[in-house]
Amino acid sequence: MVTITVHCPHCQSDALVRNGHAPNGKQLYRCRACGRQSRKDPTPHAYPPARRKEILHAYQERSSLRGLTRTFGVSRTTVSSWIKKK
Ligand SMILES: [Zn+2]
């Protein structure tokens, strides 16, 4: 049995307690050492580049964030941030 130790990204402490789930289903932890909340696996790019490209391409064709949300299940906030980065 493998125990995965999760460390706080802020203070490197391993005194983390489970603290519910993020909207994307990821386990959230709260650090007992510094009191900050963190995710088990922080992914600034939750979507792989290929997927992102596909979604951005669809956006250019349809120019509808609402449509993208329906089609890809991606949040409008996420797509907006991609567009701004370009
Ligand atoms: Zn901490």
PDB file of the backbone (N, CA, C, O) and the ligand in Angstrom, with CONECT records:
HET     ZN  A 101       1
ATOM      1  N   MET A   1       0.844  -1.188   0.000  1.00  0.00           N
ATOM      2  CA  MET A   1       0.000   0.000   0.000  1.00  0.00           C
ATOM      3  C   MET A   1       0.886   1.247   0.000  1.00  0.00           C
ATOM      4  O   MET A   1       1.831   1.371   0.779  1.00  0.00           O
ATOM      5  N   VAL A   2       0.551   2.134  -0.877  1.00  0.00           N
ATOM      6  CA  VAL A   2       1.362   3.343  -1.019  1.00  0.00           C
ATOM      7  C   VAL A   2       0.635   4.516  -0.380  1.00  0.00           C
ATOM      8  O   VAL A   2      -0.518   4.802  -0.703  1.00  0.00           O
ATOM      9  N   THR A   3       1.298   5.161   0.494  1.00  0.00           N
ATOM     10  CA  THR A   3       0.721   6.356   1.095  1.00  0.00           C
ATOM     11  C   THR A   3       1.287   7.580   0.386  1.00  0.00           C
ATOM     12  O   THR A   3       2.498   7.796   0.354  1.00  0.00           O
ATOM     13  N   ILE A   4       0.409   8.354  -0.166  1.00  0.00           N
ATOM     14  CA  ILE A   4       0.856   9.570  -0.822  1.00  0.00           C
ATOM     15  C   ILE A   4       0.773  10.715   0.183  1.00  0.00           C
ATOM     16  O   ILE A   4      -0.299  11.051   0.686  1.00  0.00           O
ATOM     17  N   THR A   5       1.893  11.282   0.451  1.00  0.00           N
ATOM     18  CA  THR A   5       1.903  12.400   1.377  1.00  0.00           C
ATOM     19  C   THR A   5       1.742  13.696   0.597  1.00  0.00           C
ATOM     20  O   THR A   5       2.484  13.982  -0.343  1.00  0.00           O
ATOM     21  N   VAL A   6       0.766  14.454   1.011  1.00  0.00           N
ATOM     22  CA  VAL A   6       0.528  15.725   0.348  1.00  0.00           C
ATOM     23  C   VAL A   6       1.165  16.830   1.167  1.00  0.00           C
ATOM     24  O   VAL A   6       0.959  16.927   2.377  1.00  0.00           O
ATOM     25  N   HIS A   7       1.921  17.637   0.508  1.00  0.00           N
ATOM     26  CA  HIS A   7       2.575  18.745   1.201  1.00  0.00           C
ATOM     27  C   HIS A   7       1.906  20.062   0.827  1.00  0.00           C
ATOM     28  O   HIS A   7       1.439  20.269  -0.294  1.00  0.00           O
ATOM     29  N   CYS A   8       1.885  20.925   1.809  1.00  0.00           N
ATOM     30  CA  CYS A   8       1.321  22.246   1.579  1.00  0.00           C
ATOM     31  C   CYS A   8       2.224  23.015   0.612  1.00  0.00           C
ATOM     32  O   CYS A   8       3.430  23.112   0.840  1.00  0.00           O
ATOM     33  N   PRO A   9       1.652  23.558  -0.461  1.00  0.00           N
ATOM     34  CA  PRO A   9       2.477  24.302  -1.420  1.00  0.00           C
ATOM     35  C   PRO A   9       2.979  25.626  -0.867  1.00  0.00           C
ATOM     36  O   PRO A   9       3.876  26.256  -1.427  1.00  0.00           O
ATOM     37  N   HIS A  10       2.376  26.034   0.253  1.00  0.00           N
ATOM     38  CA  HIS A  10       2.746  27.336   0.811  1.00  0.00           C
ATOM     39  C   HIS A  10       3.879  27.213   1.836  1.00  0.00           C
ATOM     40  O   HIS A  10       4.812  28.016   1.848  1.00  0.00           O
ATOM     41  N   CYS A  11       3.780  26.192   2.695  1.00  0.00           N
ATOM     42  CA  CYS A  11       4.779  26.099   3.759  1.00  0.00           C
ATOM     43  C   CYS A  11       5.457  24.729   3.805  1.00  0.00           C
ATOM     44  O   CYS A  11       6.291  24.477   4.676  1.00  0.00           O
ATOM     45  N   GLN A  12       5.102  23.847   2.872  1.00  0.00           N
ATOM     46  CA  GLN A  12       5.696  22.502   2.769  1.00  0.00           C
ATOM     47  C   GLN A  12       5.348  21.585   3.931  1.00  0.00           C
ATOM     48  O   GLN A  12       5.909  20.496   4.049  1.00  0.00           O
ATOM     49  N   SER A  13       4.448  22.003   4.769  1.00  0.00           N
ATOM     50  CA  SER A  13       4.038  21.135   5.866  1.00  0.00           C
ATOM     51  C   SER A  13       3.206  19.974   5.325  1.00  0.00           C
ATOM     52  O   SER A  13       2.537  20.111   4.301  1.00  0.00           O
ATOM     53  N   ASP A  14       3.247  18.829   6.017  1.00  0.00           N
ATOM     54  CA  ASP A  14       2.394  17.725   5.577  1.00  0.00           C
ATOM     55  C   ASP A  14       1.169  17.583   6.478  1.00  0.00           C
ATOM     56  O   ASP A  14       0.459  16.578   6.422  1.00  0.00           O
ATOM     57  N   ALA A  15       0.933  18.581   7.295  1.00  0.00           N
ATOM     58  CA  ALA A  15      -0.207  18.547   8.210  1.00  0.00           C
ATOM     59  C   ALA A  15      -1.468  19.046   7.506  1.00  0.00           C
ATOM     60  O   ALA A  15      -2.067  20.045   7.905  1.00  0.00           O
ATOM     61  N   LEU A  16      -1.854  18.331   6.457  1.00  0.00           N
ATOM     62  CA  LEU A  16      -3.019  18.775   5.694  1.00  0.00           C
ATOM     63  C   LEU A  16      -4.242  17.956   6.068  1.00  0.00           C
ATOM     64  O   LEU A  16      -4.159  16.748   6.289  1.00  0.00           O
ATOM     65  N   VAL A  17      -5.364  18.628   6.133  1.00  0.00           N
ATOM     66  CA  VAL A  17      -6.617  17.932   6.381  1.00  0.00           C
ATOM     67  C   VAL A  17      -7.531  18.126   5.180  1.00  0.00           C
ATOM     68  O   VAL A  17      -7.542  19.183   4.549  1.00  0.00           O
ATOM     69  N   ARG A  18      -8.284  17.100   4.883  1.00  0.00           N
ATOM     70  CA  ARG A  18      -9.217  17.185   3.761  1.00  0.00           C
ATOM     71  C   ARG A  18     -10.265  18.252   4.034  1.00  0.00           C
ATOM     72  O   ARG A  18     -10.766  18.388   5.150  1.00  0.00           O
ATOM     73  N   ASN A  19     -10.579  18.998   2.999  1.00  0.00           N
ATOM     74  CA  ASN A  19     -11.482  20.120   3.197  1.00  0.00           C
ATOM     75  C   ASN A  19     -12.460  20.230   2.026  1.00  0.00           C
ATOM     76  O   ASN A  19     -12.620  21.292   1.424  1.00  0.00           O
ATOM     77  N   GLY A  20     -13.103  19.109   1.726  1.00  0.00           N
ATOM     78  CA  GLY A  20     -14.098  19.125   0.659  1.00  0.00           C
ATOM     79  C   GLY A  20     -13.472  19.054  -0.714  1.00  0.00           C
ATOM     80  O   GLY A  20     -12.302  18.706  -0.869  1.00  0.00           O
ATOM     81  N   HIS A  21     -14.281  19.393  -1.715  1.00  0.00           N
ATOM     82  CA  HIS A  21     -13.820  19.288  -3.095  1.00  0.00           C
ATOM     83  C   HIS A  21     -13.987  20.594  -3.842  1.00  0.00           C
ATOM     84  O   HIS A  21     -14.904  21.370  -3.576  1.00  0.00           O
ATOM     85  N   ALA A  22     -13.083  20.822  -4.784  1.00  0.00           N
ATOM     86  CA  ALA A  22     -13.201  21.973  -5.664  1.00  0.00           C
ATOM     87  C   ALA A  22     -14.310  21.696  -6.665  1.00  0.00           C
ATOM     88  O   ALA A  22     -14.714  20.549  -6.851  1.00  0.00           O
ATOM     89  N   PRO A  23     -14.811  22.766  -7.318  1.00  0.00           N
ATOM     90  CA  PRO A  23     -15.874  22.566  -8.312  1.00  0.00           C
ATOM     91  C   PRO A  23     -15.476  21.595  -9.416  1.00  0.00           C
ATOM     92  O   PRO A  23     -16.345  20.960 -10.014  1.00  0.00           O
ATOM     93  N   ASN A  24     -14.191  21.465  -9.697  1.00  0.00           N
ATOM     94  CA  ASN A  24     -13.749  20.544 -10.740  1.00  0.00           C
ATOM     95  C   ASN A  24     -13.498  19.140 -10.211  1.00  0.00           C
ATOM     96  O   ASN A  24     -12.963  18.290 -10.921  1.00  0.00           O
ATOM     97  N   GLY A  25     -13.885  18.900  -8.966  1.00  0.00           N
ATOM     98  CA  GLY A  25     -13.795  17.549  -8.434  1.00  0.00           C
ATOM     99  C   GLY A  25     -12.502  17.231  -7.718  1.00  0.00           C
ATOM    100  O   GLY A  25     -12.347  16.141  -7.168  1.00  0.00           O
ATOM    101  N   LYS A  26     -11.588  18.154  -7.718  1.00  0.00           N
ATOM    102  CA  LYS A  26     -10.310  17.881  -7.059  1.00  0.00           C
ATOM    103  C   LYS A  26     -10.440  17.983  -5.546  1.00  0.00           C
ATOM    104  O   LYS A  26     -11.195  18.793  -5.008  1.00  0.00           O
ATOM    105  N   GLN A  27      -9.680  17.135  -4.893  1.00  0.00           N
ATOM    106  CA  GLN A  27      -9.679  17.154  -3.435  1.00  0.00           C
ATOM    107  C   GLN A  27      -9.033  18.443  -2.937  1.00  0.00           C
ATOM    108  O   GLN A  27      -7.958  18.839  -3.387  1.00  0.00           O
ATOM    109  N   LEU A  28      -9.711  19.074  -2.010  1.00  0.00           N
ATOM    110  CA  LEU A  28      -9.139  20.274  -1.407  1.00  0.00           C
ATOM    111  C   LEU A  28      -8.575  19.939  -0.038  1.00  0.00           C
ATOM    112  O   LEU A  28      -9.121  19.107   0.686  1.00  0.00           O
ATOM    113  N   TYR A  29      -7.503  20.578   0.300  1.00  0.00           N
ATOM    114  CA  TYR A  29      -6.891  20.390   1.606  1.00  0.00           C
ATOM    115  C   TYR A  29      -6.729  21.729   2.295  1.00  0.00           C
ATOM    116  O   TYR A  29      -6.562  22.772   1.663  1.00  0.00           O
ATOM    117  N   ARG A  30      -6.784  21.659   3.620  1.00  0.00           N
ATOM    118  CA  ARG A  30      -6.466  22.854   4.362  1.00  0.00           C
ATOM    119  C   ARG A  30      -5.252  22.522   5.224  1.00  0.00           C
ATOM    120  O   ARG A  30      -5.173  21.458   5.838  1.00  0.00           O
ATOM    121  N   CYS A  31      -4.336  23.435   5.251  1.00  0.00           N
ATOM    122  CA  CYS A  31      -3.100  23.208   5.984  1.00  0.00           C
ATOM    123  C   CYS A  31      -3.282  23.628   7.429  1.00  0.00           C
ATOM    124  O   CYS A  31      -3.732  24.737   7.716  1.00  0.00           O
ATOM    125  N   ARG A  32      -2.927  22.724   8.339  1.00  0.00           N
ATOM    126  CA  ARG A  32      -3.067  23.063   9.751  1.00  0.00           C
ATOM    127  C   ARG A  32      -1.893  23.905  10.235  1.00  0.00           C
ATOM    128  O   ARG A  32      -1.962  24.538  11.288  1.00  0.00           O
ATOM    129  N   ALA A  33      -0.835  23.905   9.468  1.00  0.00           N
ATOM    130  CA  ALA A  33       0.332  24.678   9.879  1.00  0.00           C
ATOM    131  C   ALA A  33       0.169  26.162   9.542  1.00  0.00           C
ATOM    132  O   ALA A  33       0.406  27.028  10.384  1.00  0.00           O
ATOM    133  N   CYS A  34      -0.237  26.445   8.301  1.00  0.00           N
ATOM    134  CA  CYS A  34      -0.343  27.856   7.920  1.00  0.00           C
ATOM    135  C   CYS A  34      -1.789  28.283   7.691  1.00  0.00           C
ATOM    136  O   CYS A  34      -2.068  29.468   7.508  1.00  0.00           O
ATOM    137  N   GLY A  35      -2.715  27.311   7.700  1.00  0.00           N
ATOM    138  CA  GLY A  35      -4.131  27.636   7.597  1.00  0.00           C
ATOM    139  C   GLY A  35      -4.614  27.947   6.193  1.00  0.00           C
ATOM    140  O   GLY A  35      -5.765  28.342   6.006  1.00  0.00           O
ATOM    141  N   ARG A  36      -3.749  27.772   5.206  1.00  0.00           N
ATOM    142  CA  ARG A  36      -4.170  28.081   3.849  1.00  0.00           C
ATOM    143  C   ARG A  36      -4.728  26.841   3.169  1.00  0.00           C
ATOM    144  O   ARG A  36      -4.413  25.706   3.526  1.00  0.00           O
ATOM    145  N   GLN A  37      -5.566  27.103   2.178  1.00  0.00           N
ATOM    146  CA  GLN A  37      -6.191  25.998   1.478  1.00  0.00           C
ATOM    147  C   GLN A  37      -5.409  25.679   0.210  1.00  0.00           C
ATOM    148  O   GLN A  37      -4.885  26.570  -0.458  1.00  0.00           O
ATOM    149  N   SER A  38      -5.344  24.412  -0.100  1.00  0.00           N
ATOM    150  CA  SER A  38      -4.625  24.026  -1.303  1.00  0.00           C
ATOM    151  C   SER A  38      -5.310  22.842  -1.966  1.00  0.00           C
ATOM    152  O   SER A  38      -6.162  22.186  -1.367  1.00  0.00           O
ATOM    153  N   ARG A  39      -4.932  22.580  -3.192  1.00  0.00           N
ATOM    154  CA  ARG A  39      -5.441  21.422  -3.900  1.00  0.00           C
ATOM    155  C   ARG A  39      -4.359  20.365  -3.922  1.00  0.00           C
ATOM    156  O   ARG A  39      -3.166  20.655  -3.837  1.00  0.00           O
ATOM    157  N   LYS A  40      -4.806  19.152  -4.037  1.00  0.00           N
ATOM    158  CA  LYS A  40      -3.851  18.062  -4.034  1.00  0.00           C
ATOM    159  C   LYS A  40      -2.913  18.176  -5.218  1.00  0.00           C
ATOM    160  O   LYS A  40      -1.710  17.938  -5.106  1.00  0.00           O
ATOM    161  N   ASP A  41      -3.468  18.533  -6.321  1.00  0.00           N
ATOM    162  CA  ASP A  41      -2.688  18.513  -7.555  1.00  0.00           C
ATOM    163  C   ASP A  41      -2.952  19.794  -8.336  1.00  0.00           C
ATOM    164  O   ASP A  41      -3.758  19.796  -9.267  1.00  0.00           O
ATOM    165  N   PRO A  42      -2.298  20.858  -7.976  1.00  0.00           N
ATOM    166  CA  PRO A  42      -2.599  22.128  -8.621  1.00  0.00           C
ATOM    167  C   PRO A  42      -2.264  22.093 -10.105  1.00  0.00           C
ATOM    168  O   PRO A  42      -1.120  21.849 -10.488  1.00  0.00           O
ATOM    169  N   THR A  43      -3.257  22.336 -10.926  1.00  0.00           N
ATOM    170  CA  THR A  43      -3.023  22.336 -12.364  1.00  0.00           C
ATOM    171  C   THR A  43      -3.498  23.660 -12.939  1.00  0.00           C
ATOM    172  O   THR A  43      -4.697  23.846 -13.147  1.00  0.00           O
ATOM    173  N   PRO A  44      -2.583  24.580 -13.197  1.00  0.00           N
ATOM    174  CA  PRO A  44      -2.981  25.859 -13.771  1.00  0.00           C
ATOM    175  C   PRO A  44      -3.602  25.667 -15.149  1.00  0.00           C
ATOM    176  O   PRO A  44      -4.449  26.456 -15.569  1.00  0.00           O
ATOM    177  N   HIS A  45      -3.187  24.633 -15.842  1.00  0.00           N
ATOM    178  CA  HIS A  45      -3.788  24.336 -17.136  1.00  0.00           C
ATOM    179  C   HIS A  45      -4.551  23.035 -17.004  1.00  0.00           C
ATOM    180  O   HIS A  45      -4.021  21.950 -17.248  1.00  0.00           O
ATOM    181  N   ALA A  46      -5.810  23.168 -16.613  1.00  0.00           N
ATOM    182  CA  ALA A  46      -6.617  21.984 -16.360  1.00  0.00           C
ATOM    183  C   ALA A  46      -6.913  21.225 -17.642  1.00  0.00           C
ATOM    184  O   ALA A  46      -7.281  20.051 -17.606  1.00  0.00           O
ATOM    185  N   TYR A  47      -6.751  21.899 -18.779  1.00  0.00           N
ATOM    186  CA  TYR A  47      -7.022  21.235 -20.043  1.00  0.00           C
ATOM    187  C   TYR A  47      -5.722  21.046 -20.815  1.00  0.00           C
ATOM    188  O   TYR A  47      -4.896  21.958 -20.870  1.00  0.00           O
ATOM    189  N   PRO A  48      -5.536  19.893 -21.401  1.00  0.00           N
ATOM    190  CA  PRO A  48      -4.319  19.682 -22.200  1.00  0.00           C
ATOM    191  C   PRO A  48      -4.298  20.628 -23.386  1.00  0.00           C
ATOM    192  O   PRO A  48      -5.356  21.018 -23.879  1.00  0.00           O
ATOM    193  N   PRO A  49      -3.109  21.009 -23.859  1.00  0.00           N
ATOM    194  CA  PRO A  49      -2.985  22.005 -24.927  1.00  0.00           C
ATOM    195  C   PRO A  49      -3.819  21.671 -26.161  1.00  0.00           C
ATOM    196  O   PRO A  49      -4.370  22.572 -26.793  1.00  0.00           O
ATOM    197  N   ALA A  50      -3.917  20.402 -26.510  1.00  0.00           N
ATOM    198  CA  ALA A  50      -4.674  20.019 -27.703  1.00  0.00           C
ATOM    199  C   ALA A  50      -6.147  20.352 -27.547  1.00  0.00           C
ATOM    200  O   ALA A  50      -6.794  20.868 -28.458  1.00  0.00           O
ATOM    201  N   ARG A  51      -6.648  20.046 -26.378  1.00  0.00           N
ATOM    202  CA  ARG A  51      -8.047  20.305 -26.070  1.00  0.00           C
ATOM    203  C   ARG A  51      -8.322  21.817 -26.091  1.00  0.00           C
ATOM    204  O   ARG A  51      -9.338  22.287 -26.602  1.00  0.00           O
ATOM    205  N   ARG A  52      -7.392  22.527 -25.527  1.00  0.00           N
ATOM    206  CA  ARG A  52      -7.500  23.974 -25.447  1.00  0.00           C
ATOM    207  C   ARG A  52      -7.538  24.584 -26.850  1.00  0.00           C
ATOM    208  O   ARG A  52      -8.327  25.483 -27.140  1.00  0.00           O
ATOM    209  N   LYS A  53      -6.665  24.066 -27.701  1.00  0.00           N
ATOM    210  CA  LYS A  53      -6.608  24.540 -29.077  1.00  0.00           C
ATOM    211  C   LYS A  53      -7.934  24.286 -29.787  1.00  0.00           C
ATOM    212  O   LYS A  53      -8.450  25.132 -30.518  1.00  0.00           O
ATOM    213  N   GLU A  54      -8.457  23.105 -29.546  1.00  0.00           N
ATOM    214  CA  GLU A  54      -9.727  22.714 -30.152  1.00  0.00           C
ATOM    215  C   GLU A  54     -10.841  23.664 -29.712  1.00  0.00           C
ATOM    216  O   GLU A  54     -11.650  24.118 -30.521  1.00  0.00           O
ATOM    217  N   ILE A  55     -10.860  23.944 -28.437  1.00  0.00           N
ATOM    218  CA  ILE A  55     -11.905  24.807 -27.895  1.00  0.00           C
ATOM    219  C   ILE A  55     -11.748  26.238 -28.406  1.00  0.00           C
ATOM    220  O   ILE A  55     -12.731  26.895 -28.748  1.00  0.00           O
ATOM    221  N   LEU A  56     -10.504  26.713 -28.455  1.00  0.00           N
ATOM    222  CA  LEU A  56     -10.267  28.069 -28.948  1.00  0.00           C
ATOM    223  C   LEU A  56     -10.644  28.179 -30.423  1.00  0.00           C
ATOM    224  O   LEU A  56     -11.169  29.199 -30.871  1.00  0.00           O
ATOM    225  N   HIS A  57     -10.368  27.120 -31.162  1.00  0.00           N
ATOM    226  CA  HIS A  57     -10.728  27.100 -32.577  1.00  0.00           C
ATOM    227  C   HIS A  57     -12.244  27.205 -32.731  1.00  0.00           C
ATOM    228  O   HIS A  57     -12.748  27.967 -33.556  1.00  0.00           O
ATOM    229  N   ALA A  58     -12.946  26.436 -31.931  1.00  0.00           N
ATOM    230  CA  ALA A  58     -14.405  26.465 -31.955  1.00  0.00           C
ATOM    231  C   ALA A  58     -14.910  27.855 -31.581  1.00  0.00           C
ATOM    232  O   ALA A  58     -15.910  28.333 -32.116  1.00  0.00           O
ATOM    233  N   TYR A  59     -14.213  28.480 -30.669  1.00  0.00           N
ATOM    234  CA  TYR A  59     -14.614  29.820 -30.257  1.00  0.00           C
ATOM    235  C   TYR A  59     -14.477  30.807 -31.405  1.00  0.00           C
ATOM    236  O   TYR A  59     -15.338  31.663 -31.607  1.00  0.00           O
ATOM    237  N   GLN A  60     -13.389  30.681 -32.155  1.00  0.00           N
ATOM    238  CA  GLN A  60     -13.168  31.582 -33.279  1.00  0.00           C
ATOM    239  C   GLN A  60     -14.235  31.410 -34.352  1.00  0.00           C
ATOM    240  O   GLN A  60     -14.612  32.365 -35.032  1.00  0.00           O
ATOM    241  N   GLU A  61     -14.712  30.188 -34.490  1.00  0.00           N
ATOM    242  CA  GLU A  61     -15.737  29.935 -35.501  1.00  0.00           C
ATOM    243  C   GLU A  61     -17.101  30.434 -35.076  1.00  0.00           C
ATOM    244  O   GLU A  61     -17.852  31.003 -35.869  1.00  0.00           O
ATOM    245  N   ARG A  62     -17.404  30.212 -33.815  1.00  0.00           N
ATOM    246  CA  ARG A  62     -18.769  30.514 -33.378  1.00  0.00           C
ATOM    247  C   ARG A  62     -18.867  31.773 -32.542  1.00  0.00           C
ATOM    248  O   ARG A  62     -19.936  32.372 -32.425  1.00  0.00           O
ATOM    249  N   SER A  63     -17.747  32.171 -31.962  1.00  0.00           N
ATOM    250  CA  SER A  63     -17.734  33.352 -31.110  1.00  0.00           C
ATOM    251  C   SER A  63     -18.833  33.331 -30.064  1.00  0.00           C
ATOM    252  O   SER A  63     -19.452  34.352 -29.766  1.00  0.00           O
ATOM    253  N   SER A  64     -19.058  32.168 -29.525  1.00  0.00           N
ATOM    254  CA  SER A  64     -20.075  32.080 -28.494  1.00  0.00           C
ATOM    255  C   SER A  64     -19.548  31.307 -27.299  1.00  0.00           C
ATOM    256  O   SER A  64     -19.384  30.088 -27.338  1.00  0.00           O
ATOM    257  N   LEU A  65     -19.293  32.044 -26.253  1.00  0.00           N
ATOM    258  CA  LEU A  65     -18.795  31.383 -25.048  1.00  0.00           C
ATOM    259  C   LEU A  65     -19.845  30.464 -24.459  1.00  0.00           C
ATOM    260  O   LEU A  65     -19.542  29.414 -23.894  1.00  0.00           O
ATOM    261  N   ARG A  66     -21.085  30.890 -24.607  1.00  0.00           N
ATOM    262  CA  ARG A  66     -22.157  30.096 -24.041  1.00  0.00           C
ATOM    263  C   ARG A  66     -22.263  28.741 -24.748  1.00  0.00           C
ATOM    264  O   ARG A  66     -22.516  27.704 -24.136  1.00  0.00           O
ATOM    265  N   GLY A  67     -22.052  28.805 -26.083  1.00  0.00           N
ATOM    266  CA  GLY A  67     -22.084  27.576 -26.866  1.00  0.00           C
ATOM    267  C   GLY A  67     -20.957  26.636 -26.465  1.00  0.00           C
ATOM    268  O   GLY A  67     -21.132  25.419 -26.398  1.00  0.00           O
ATOM    269  N   LEU A  68     -19.795  27.227 -26.198  1.00  0.00           N
ATOM    270  CA  LEU A  68     -18.644  26.416 -25.791  1.00  0.00           C
ATOM    271  C   LEU A  68     -18.912  25.718 -24.471  1.00  0.00           C
ATOM    272  O   LEU A  68     -18.575  24.550 -24.276  1.00  0.00           O
ATOM    273  N   THR A  69     -19.521  26.463 -23.582  1.00  0.00           N
ATOM    274  CA  THR A  69     -19.834  25.900 -22.274  1.00  0.00           C
ATOM    275  C   THR A  69     -20.713  24.664 -22.439  1.00  0.00           C
ATOM    276  O   THR A  69     -20.539  23.649 -21.765  1.00  0.00           O
ATOM    277  N   ARG A  70     -21.674  24.793 -23.373  1.00  0.00           N
ATOM    278  CA  ARG A  70     -22.559  23.660 -23.615  1.00  0.00           C
ATOM    279  C   ARG A  70     -21.826  22.507 -24.276  1.00  0.00           C
ATOM    280  O   ARG A  70     -21.965  21.354 -23.868  1.00  0.00           O
ATOM    281  N   THR A  71     -21.037  22.830 -25.310  1.00  0.00           N
ATOM    282  CA  THR A  71     -20.410  21.783 -26.106  1.00  0.00           C
ATOM    283  C   THR A  71     -19.283  21.078 -25.364  1.00  0.00           C
ATOM    284  O   THR A  71     -19.196  19.850 -25.369  1.00  0.00           O
ATOM    285  N   PHE A  72     -18.422  21.863 -24.728  1.00  0.00           N
ATOM    286  CA  PHE A  72     -17.229  21.266 -24.136  1.00  0.00           C
ATOM    287  C   PHE A  72     -17.293  21.150 -22.614  1.00  0.00           C
ATOM    288  O   PHE A  72     -16.440  20.513 -21.996  1.00  0.00           O
ATOM    289  N   GLY A  73     -18.289  21.757 -22.027  1.00  0.00           N
ATOM    290  CA  GLY A  73     -18.370  21.714 -20.574  1.00  0.00           C
ATOM    291  C   GLY A  73     -17.263  22.506 -19.912  1.00  0.00           C
ATOM    292  O   GLY A  73     -16.894  22.252 -18.766  1.00  0.00           O
ATOM    293  N   VAL A  74     -16.740  23.468 -20.652  1.00  0.00           N
ATOM    294  CA  VAL A  74     -15.668  24.291 -20.109  1.00  0.00           C
ATOM    295  C   VAL A  74     -16.278  25.592 -19.606  1.00  0.00           C
ATOM    296  O   VAL A  74     -17.209  26.130 -20.205  1.00  0.00           O
ATOM    297  N   SER A  75     -15.746  26.081 -18.510  1.00  0.00           N
ATOM    298  CA  SER A  75     -16.350  27.281 -17.952  1.00  0.00           C
ATOM    299  C   SER A  75     -15.987  28.511 -18.775  1.00  0.00           C
ATOM    300  O   SER A  75     -14.909  28.583 -19.364  1.00  0.00           O
ATOM    301  N   ARG A  76     -16.882  29.454 -18.806  1.00  0.00           N
ATOM    302  CA  ARG A  76     -16.654  30.673 -19.584  1.00  0.00           C
ATOM    303  C   ARG A  76     -15.454  31.441 -19.057  1.00  0.00           C
ATOM    304  O   ARG A  76     -14.701  32.060 -19.810  1.00  0.00           O
ATOM    305  N   THR A  77     -15.301  31.381 -17.753  1.00  0.00           N
ATOM    306  CA  THR A  77     -14.159  32.063 -17.130  1.00  0.00           C
ATOM    307  C   THR A  77     -12.850  31.493 -17.659  1.00  0.00           C
ATOM    308  O   THR A  77     -11.905  32.227 -17.947  1.00  0.00           O
ATOM    309  N   THR A  78     -12.815  30.167 -17.781  1.00  0.00           N
ATOM    310  CA  THR A  78     -11.607  29.509 -18.275  1.00  0.00           C
ATOM    311  C   THR A  78     -11.297  29.948 -19.689  1.00  0.00           C
ATOM    312  O   THR A  78     -10.165  30.320 -20.000  1.00  0.00           O
ATOM    313  N   VAL A  79     -12.313  29.903 -20.551  1.00  0.00           N
ATOM    314  CA  VAL A  79     -12.090  30.286 -21.949  1.00  0.00           C
ATOM    315  C   VAL A  79     -11.683  31.761 -22.055  1.00  0.00           C
ATOM    316  O   VAL A  79     -10.786  32.120 -22.819  1.00  0.00           O
ATOM    317  N   SER A  80     -12.348  32.588 -21.288  1.00  0.00           N
ATOM    318  CA  SER A  80     -12.007  34.018 -21.301  1.00  0.00           C
ATOM    319  C   SER A  80     -10.541  34.240 -20.966  1.00  0.00           C
ATOM    320  O   SER A  80      -9.868  35.064 -21.585  1.00  0.00           O
ATOM    321  N   SER A  81     -10.057  33.501 -19.986  1.00  0.00           N
ATOM    322  CA  SER A  81      -8.667  33.688 -19.569  1.00  0.00           C
ATOM    323  C   SER A  81      -7.718  33.218 -20.675  1.00  0.00           C
ATOM    324  O   SER A  81      -6.638  33.784 -20.840  1.00  0.00           O
ATOM    325  N   TRP A  82      -8.103  32.203 -21.424  1.00  0.00           N
ATOM    326  CA  TRP A  82      -7.273  31.740 -22.551  1.00  0.00           C
ATOM    327  C   TRP A  82      -7.225  32.818 -23.617  1.00  0.00           C
ATOM    328  O   TRP A  82      -6.167  33.128 -24.163  1.00  0.00           O
ATOM    329  N   ILE A  83      -8.384  33.381 -23.902  1.00  0.00           N
ATOM    330  CA  ILE A  83      -8.466  34.380 -24.971  1.00  0.00           C
ATOM    331  C   ILE A  83      -7.626  35.603 -24.611  1.00  0.00           C
ATOM    332  O   ILE A  83      -6.942  36.171 -25.463  1.00  0.00           O
ATOM    333  N   LYS A  84      -7.685  35.993 -23.363  1.00  0.00           N
ATOM    334  CA  LYS A  84      -6.925  37.162 -22.924  1.00  0.00           C
ATOM    335  C   LYS A  84      -5.432  36.941 -23.019  1.00  0.00           C
ATOM    336  O   LYS A  84      -4.668  37.876 -23.262  1.00  0.00           O
ATOM    337  N   LYS A  85      -5.012  35.676 -22.824  1.00  0.00           N
ATOM    338  CA  LYS A  85      -3.591  35.357 -22.840  1.00  0.00           C
ATOM    339  C   LYS A  85      -2.998  35.422 -24.236  1.00  0.00           C
ATOM    340  O   LYS A  85      -1.796  35.621 -24.411  1.00  0.00           O
ATOM    341  N   LYS A  86      -3.868  35.250 -25.228  1.00  0.00           N
ATOM    342  CA  LYS A  86      -3.362  35.151 -26.597  1.00  0.00           C
ATOM    343  C   LYS A  86      -2.756  36.471 -27.090  1.00  0.00           C
ATOM    344  O   LYS A  86      -2.287  36.549 -28.225  1.00  0.00           O
TER     345      LYS A  86
HETATM  346 ZN    ZN A 101       0.890  25.368   4.891  1.00  0.00          ZN2+
END
